[in-house]
Amino acid sequence: MVPGDERAWDVDDQFLLGPDVLAAPVYEAGARSRRVYLPSGARWLGPATGQVSQDGGTLDVDAPLERIPVLVREGADLAAVLR
């Protein structure tokens, strides 16, 4: 996911779309939330919830049937549009 983030290399169930959009699909039947690894070096915004997450680490995010968990890197041009 992020070349300098050693832990990110072990994450295989979420992905970045370019440098600014992190998608974390739900693969577990019946799950309505999931744990997401946040790459270091940025804060991440949840456009659907308005939640701002700190740099790096993991976060539990809601995953209702109608929405795939997506986070946007704070400061990205796209972040203002999605808020």
MODELLER restraints for C-alpha pairs under 7 A, 6 or more apart:
rsr = mdl.restraints
at = mdl.atoms
rsr.add(forms.Gaussian(group=physical.xy_distance, feature=features.Distance(at['CA:1:A'], at['CA:8:A']), mean=5.60, stdev=0.5))
rsr.add(forms.Gaussian(group=physical.xy_distance, feature=features.Distance(at['CA:1:A'], at['CA:9:A']), mean=6.38, stdev=0.5))
rsr.add(forms.Gaussian(group=physical.xy_distance, feature=features.Distance(at['CA:1:A'], at['CA:15:A']), mean=6.55, stdev=0.5))
rsr.add(forms.Gaussian(group=physical.xy_distance, feature=features.Distance(at['CA:1:A'], at['CA:16:A']), mean=6.31, stdev=0.5))
rsr.add(forms.Gaussian(group=physical.xy_distance, feature=features.Distance(at['CA:2:A'], at['CA:8:A']), mean=6.34, stdev=0.5))
rsr.add(forms.Gaussian(group=physical.xy_distance, feature=features.Distance(at['CA:2:A'], at['CA:39:A']), mean=6.71, stdev=0.5))
rsr.add(forms.Gaussian(group=physical.xy_distance, feature=features.Distance(at['CA:5:A'], at['CA:39:A']), mean=6.80, stdev=0.5))
rsr.add(forms.Gaussian(group=physical.xy_distance, feature=features.Distance(at['CA:5:A'], at['CA:40:A']), mean=6.56, stdev=0.5))
rsr.add(forms.Gaussian(group=physical.xy_distance, feature=features.Distance(at['CA:8:A'], at['CA:39:A']), mean=6.49, stdev=0.5))
rsr.add(forms.Gaussian(group=physical.xy_distance, feature=features.Distance(at['CA:13:A'], at['CA:24:A']), mean=6.78, stdev=0.5))
rsr.add(forms.Gaussian(group=physical.xy_distance, feature=features.Distance(at['CA:14:A'], at['CA:23:A']), mean=5.75, stdev=0.5))
rsr.add(forms.Gaussian(group=physical.xy_distance, feature=features.Distance(at['CA:14:A'], at['CA:24:A']), mean=4.37, stdev=0.5))
rsr.add(forms.Gaussian(group=physical.xy_distance, feature=features.Distance(at['CA:14:A'], at['CA:25:A']), mean=6.44, stdev=0.5))
rsr.add(forms.Gaussian(group=physical.xy_distance, feature=features.Distance(at['CA:15:A'], at['CA:22:A']), mean=5.77, stdev=0.5))
rsr.add(forms.Gaussian(group=physical.xy_distance, feature=features.Distance(at['CA:15:A'], at['CA:23:A']), mean=5.50, stdev=0.5))
rsr.add(forms.Gaussian(group=physical.xy_distance, feature=features.Distance(at['CA:15:A'], at['CA:24:A']), mean=6.61, stdev=0.5))
rsr.add(forms.Gaussian(group=physical.xy_distance, feature=features.Distance(at['CA:16:A'], at['CA:22:A']), mean=4.47, stdev=0.5))
rsr.add(forms.Gaussian(group=physical.xy_distance, feature=features.Distance(at['CA:16:A'], at['CA:23:A']), mean=6.23, stdev=0.5))
rsr.add(forms.Gaussian(group=physical.xy_distance, feature=features.Distance(at['CA:20:A'], at['CA:72:A']), mean=5.53, stdev=0.5))
rsr.add(forms.Gaussian(group=physical.xy_distance, feature=features.Distance(at['CA:20:A'], at['CA:73:A']), mean=4.83, stdev=0.5))
rsr.add(forms.Gaussian(group=physical.xy_distance, feature=features.Distance(at['CA:20:A'], at['CA:76:A']), mean=6.22, stdev=0.5))
rsr.add(forms.Gaussian(group=physical.xy_distance, feature=features.Distance(at['CA:21:A'], at['CA:70:A']), mean=6.95, stdev=0.5))
rsr.add(forms.Gaussian(group=physical.xy_distance, feature=features.Distance(at['CA:21:A'], at['CA:71:A']), mean=5.91, stdev=0.5))
rsr.add(forms.Gaussian(group=physical.xy_distance, feature=features.Distance(at['CA:21:A'], at['CA:72:A']), mean=4.68, stdev=0.5))
rsr.add(forms.Gaussian(group=physical.xy_distance, feature=features.Distance(at['CA:21:A'], at['CA:73:A']), mean=6.42, stdev=0.5))
rsr.add(forms.Gaussian(group=physical.xy_distance, feature=features.Distance(at['CA:22:A'], at['CA:70:A']), mean=5.57, stdev=0.5))
rsr.add(forms.Gaussian(group=physical.xy_distance, feature=features.Distance(at['CA:22:A'], at['CA:71:A']), mean=5.09, stdev=0.5))
rsr.add(forms.Gaussian(group=physical.xy_distance, feature=features.Distance(at['CA:22:A'], at['CA:72:A']), mean=6.22, stdev=0.5))
rsr.add(forms.Gaussian(group=physical.xy_distance, feature=features.Distance(at['CA:23:A'], at['CA:69:A']), mean=6.08, stdev=0.5))
rsr.add(forms.Gaussian(group=physical.xy_distance, feature=features.Distance(at['CA:23:A'], at['CA:70:A']), mean=4.54, stdev=0.5))
rsr.add(forms.Gaussian(group=physical.xy_distance, feature=features.Distance(at['CA:23:A'], at['CA:71:A']), mean=6.61, stdev=0.5))
rsr.add(forms.Gaussian(group=physical.xy_distance, feature=features.Distance(at['CA:24:A'], at['CA:36:A']), mean=6.71, stdev=0.5))
rsr.add(forms.Gaussian(group=physical.xy_distance, feature=features.Distance(at['CA:24:A'], at['CA:68:A']), mean=6.78, stdev=0.5))
rsr.add(forms.Gaussian(group=physical.xy_distance, feature=features.Distance(at['CA:24:A'], at['CA:69:A']), mean=5.31, stdev=0.5))
rsr.add(forms.Gaussian(group=physical.xy_distance, feature=features.Distance(at['CA:24:A'], at['CA:70:A']), mean=6.19, stdev=0.5))
rsr.add(forms.Gaussian(group=physical.xy_distance, feature=features.Distance(at['CA:25:A'], at['CA:68:A']), mean=5.59, stdev=0.5))
rsr.add(forms.Gaussian(group=physical.xy_distance, feature=features.Distance(at['CA:25:A'], at['CA:69:A']), mean=6.34, stdev=0.5))
rsr.add(forms.Gaussian(group=physical.xy_distance, feature=features.Distance(at['CA:26:A'], at['CA:34:A']), mean=6.84, stdev=0.5))
rsr.add(forms.Gaussian(group=physical.xy_distance, feature=features.Distance(at['CA:32:A'], at['CA:62:A']), mean=6.08, stdev=0.5))
rsr.add(forms.Gaussian(group=physical.xy_distance, feature=features.Distance(at['CA:32:A'], at['CA:63:A']), mean=4.63, stdev=0.5))
rsr.add(forms.Gaussian(group=physical.xy_distance, feature=features.Distance(at['CA:32:A'], at['CA:64:A']), mean=5.20, stdev=0.5))
rsr.add(forms.Gaussian(group=physical.xy_distance, feature=features.Distance(at['CA:33:A'], at['CA:60:A']), mean=6.71, stdev=0.5))
rsr.add(forms.Gaussian(group=physical.xy_distance, feature=features.Distance(at['CA:33:A'], at['CA:61:A']), mean=5.45, stdev=0.5))
rsr.add(forms.Gaussian(group=physical.xy_distance, feature=features.Distance(at['CA:33:A'], at['CA:62:A']), mean=4.25, stdev=0.5))
rsr.add(forms.Gaussian(group=physical.xy_distance, feature=features.Distance(at['CA:33:A'], at['CA:63:A']), mean=4.45, stdev=0.5))
rsr.add(forms.Gaussian(group=physical.xy_distance, feature=features.Distance(at['CA:34:A'], at['CA:60:A']), mean=5.56, stdev=0.5))
rsr.add(forms.Gaussian(group=physical.xy_distance, feature=features.Distance(at['CA:34:A'], at['CA:61:A']), mean=5.58, stdev=0.5))
rsr.add(forms.Gaussian(group=physical.xy_distance, feature=features.Distance(at['CA:34:A'], at['CA:62:A']), mean=6.67, stdev=0.5))
rsr.add(forms.Gaussian(group=physical.xy_distance, feature=features.Distance(at['CA:34:A'], at['CA:63:A']), mean=6.69, stdev=0.5))
rsr.add(forms.Gaussian(group=physical.xy_distance, feature=features.Distance(at['CA:35:A'], at['CA:58:A']), mean=6.55, stdev=0.5))
rsr.add(forms.Gaussian(group=physical.xy_distance, feature=features.Distance(at['CA:35:A'], at['CA:59:A']), mean=5.53, stdev=0.5))
rsr.add(forms.Gaussian(group=physical.xy_distance, feature=features.Distance(at['CA:35:A'], at['CA:60:A']), mean=4.39, stdev=0.5))
rsr.add(forms.Gaussian(group=physical.xy_distance, feature=features.Distance(at['CA:35:A'], at['CA:61:A']), mean=6.30, stdev=0.5))
rsr.add(forms.Gaussian(group=physical.xy_distance, feature=features.Distance(at['CA:36:A'], at['CA:58:A']), mean=5.45, stdev=0.5))
rsr.add(forms.Gaussian(group=physical.xy_distance, feature=features.Distance(at['CA:36:A'], at['CA:59:A']), mean=5.25, stdev=0.5))
rsr.add(forms.Gaussian(group=physical.xy_distance, feature=features.Distance(at['CA:36:A'], at['CA:60:A']), mean=6.21, stdev=0.5))
rsr.add(forms.Gaussian(group=physical.xy_distance, feature=features.Distance(at['CA:37:A'], at['CA:57:A']), mean=5.88, stdev=0.5))
rsr.add(forms.Gaussian(group=physical.xy_distance, feature=features.Distance(at['CA:37:A'], at['CA:58:A']), mean=4.41, stdev=0.5))
rsr.add(forms.Gaussian(group=physical.xy_distance, feature=features.Distance(at['CA:37:A'], at['CA:59:A']), mean=6.54, stdev=0.5))
rsr.add(forms.Gaussian(group=physical.xy_distance, feature=features.Distance(at['CA:38:A'], at['CA:56:A']), mean=4.72, stdev=0.5))
rsr.add(forms.Gaussian(group=physical.xy_distance, feature=features.Distance(at['CA:38:A'], at['CA:57:A']), mean=5.43, stdev=0.5))
rsr.add(forms.Gaussian(group=physical.xy_distance, feature=features.Distance(at['CA:38:A'], at['CA:58:A']), mean=5.70, stdev=0.5))
rsr.add(forms.Gaussian(group=physical.xy_distance, feature=features.Distance(at['CA:39:A'], at['CA:56:A']), mean=4.93, stdev=0.5))
rsr.add(forms.Gaussian(group=physical.xy_distance, feature=features.Distance(at['CA:40:A'], at['CA:55:A']), mean=5.33, stdev=0.5))
rsr.add(forms.Gaussian(group=physical.xy_distance, feature=features.Distance(at['CA:40:A'], at['CA:56:A']), mean=3.99, stdev=0.5))
rsr.add(forms.Gaussian(group=physical.xy_distance, feature=features.Distance(at['CA:41:A'], at['CA:55:A']), mean=6.00, stdev=0.5))
rsr.add(forms.Gaussian(group=physical.xy_distance, feature=features.Distance(at['CA:41:A'], at['CA:56:A']), mean=6.89, stdev=0.5))
rsr.add(forms.Gaussian(group=physical.xy_distance, feature=features.Distance(at['CA:42:A'], at['CA:55:A']), mean=5.07, stdev=0.5))
rsr.add(forms.Gaussian(group=physical.xy_distance, feature=features.Distance(at['CA:42:A'], at['CA:73:A']), mean=6.40, stdev=0.5))
rsr.add(forms.Gaussian(group=physical.xy_distance, feature=features.Distance(at['CA:42:A'], at['CA:74:A']), mean=6.72, stdev=0.5))
rsr.add(forms.Gaussian(group=physical.xy_distance, feature=features.Distance(at['CA:43:A'], at['CA:52:A']), mean=6.87, stdev=0.5))
rsr.add(forms.Gaussian(group=physical.xy_distance, feature=features.Distance(at['CA:43:A'], at['CA:53:A']), mean=5.59, stdev=0.5))
rsr.add(forms.Gaussian(group=physical.xy_distance, feature=features.Distance(at['CA:43:A'], at['CA:54:A']), mean=4.92, stdev=0.5))
rsr.add(forms.Gaussian(group=physical.xy_distance, feature=features.Distance(at['CA:43:A'], at['CA:55:A']), mean=4.71, stdev=0.5))
rsr.add(forms.Gaussian(group=physical.xy_distance, feature=features.Distance(at['CA:43:A'], at['CA:73:A']), mean=6.12, stdev=0.5))
rsr.add(forms.Gaussian(group=physical.xy_distance, feature=features.Distance(at['CA:43:A'], at['CA:74:A']), mean=5.46, stdev=0.5))
rsr.add(forms.Gaussian(group=physical.xy_distance, feature=features.Distance(at['CA:44:A'], at['CA:52:A']), mean=5.74, stdev=0.5))
rsr.add(forms.Gaussian(group=physical.xy_distance, feature=features.Distance(at['CA:44:A'], at['CA:53:A']), mean=5.09, stdev=0.5))
rsr.add(forms.Gaussian(group=physical.xy_distance, feature=features.Distance(at['CA:44:A'], at['CA:54:A']), mean=6.77, stdev=0.5))
rsr.add(forms.Gaussian(group=physical.xy_distance, feature=features.Distance(at['CA:44:A'], at['CA:71:A']), mean=5.96, stdev=0.5))
rsr.add(forms.Gaussian(group=physical.xy_distance, feature=features.Distance(at['CA:44:A'], at['CA:72:A']), mean=5.49, stdev=0.5))
rsr.add(forms.Gaussian(group=physical.xy_distance, feature=features.Distance(at['CA:44:A'], at['CA:73:A']), mean=4.62, stdev=0.5))
rsr.add(forms.Gaussian(group=physical.xy_distance, feature=features.Distance(at['CA:44:A'], at['CA:74:A']), mean=5.34, stdev=0.5))
rsr.add(forms.Gaussian(group=physical.xy_distance, feature=features.Distance(at['CA:45:A'], at['CA:51:A']), mean=5.75, stdev=0.5))
rsr.add(forms.Gaussian(group=physical.xy_distance, feature=features.Distance(at['CA:45:A'], at['CA:52:A']), mean=4.59, stdev=0.5))
rsr.add(forms.Gaussian(group=physical.xy_distance, feature=features.Distance(at['CA:45:A'], at['CA:53:A']), mean=6.30, stdev=0.5))
rsr.add(forms.Gaussian(group=physical.xy_distance, feature=features.Distance(at['CA:45:A'], at['CA:71:A']), mean=5.37, stdev=0.5))
rsr.add(forms.Gaussian(group=physical.xy_distance, feature=features.Distance(at['CA:45:A'], at['CA:72:A']), mean=5.09, stdev=0.5))
rsr.add(forms.Gaussian(group=physical.xy_distance, feature=features.Distance(at['CA:45:A'], at['CA:73:A']), mean=6.21, stdev=0.5))
rsr.add(forms.Gaussian(group=physical.xy_distance, feature=features.Distance(at['CA:45:A'], at['CA:74:A']), mean=6.00, stdev=0.5))
rsr.add(forms.Gaussian(group=physical.xy_distance, feature=features.Distance(at['CA:46:A'], at['CA:52:A']), mean=6.43, stdev=0.5))
rsr.add(forms.Gaussian(group=physical.xy_distance, feature=features.Distance(at['CA:46:A'], at['CA:70:A']), mean=6.59, stdev=0.5))
rsr.add(forms.Gaussian(group=physical.xy_distance, feature=features.Distance(at['CA:46:A'], at['CA:71:A']), mean=4.77, stdev=0.5))
rsr.add(forms.Gaussian(group=physical.xy_distance, feature=features.Distance(at['CA:46:A'], at['CA:72:A']), mean=6.52, stdev=0.5))
rsr.add(forms.Gaussian(group=physical.xy_distance, feature=features.Distance(at['CA:47:A'], at['CA:71:A']), mean=6.67, stdev=0.5))
rsr.add(forms.Gaussian(group=physical.xy_distance, feature=features.Distance(at['CA:47:A'], at['CA:82:A']), mean=5.46, stdev=0.5))
rsr.add(forms.Gaussian(group=physical.xy_distance, feature=features.Distance(at['CA:47:A'], at['CA:83:A']), mean=5.18, stdev=0.5))
rsr.add(forms.Gaussian(group=physical.xy_distance, feature=features.Distance(at['CA:50:A'], at['CA:83:A']), mean=6.75, stdev=0.5))
rsr.add(forms.Gaussian(group=physical.xy_distance, feature=features.Distance(at['CA:61:A'], at['CA:69:A']), mean=6.93, stdev=0.5))
rsr.add(forms.Gaussian(group=physical.xy_distance, feature=features.Distance(at['CA:63:A'], at['CA:69:A']), mean=5.77, stdev=0.5))
rsr.add(forms.Gaussian(group=physical.xy_distance, feature=features.Distance(at['CA:72:A'], at['CA:79:A']), mean=6.01, stdev=0.5))
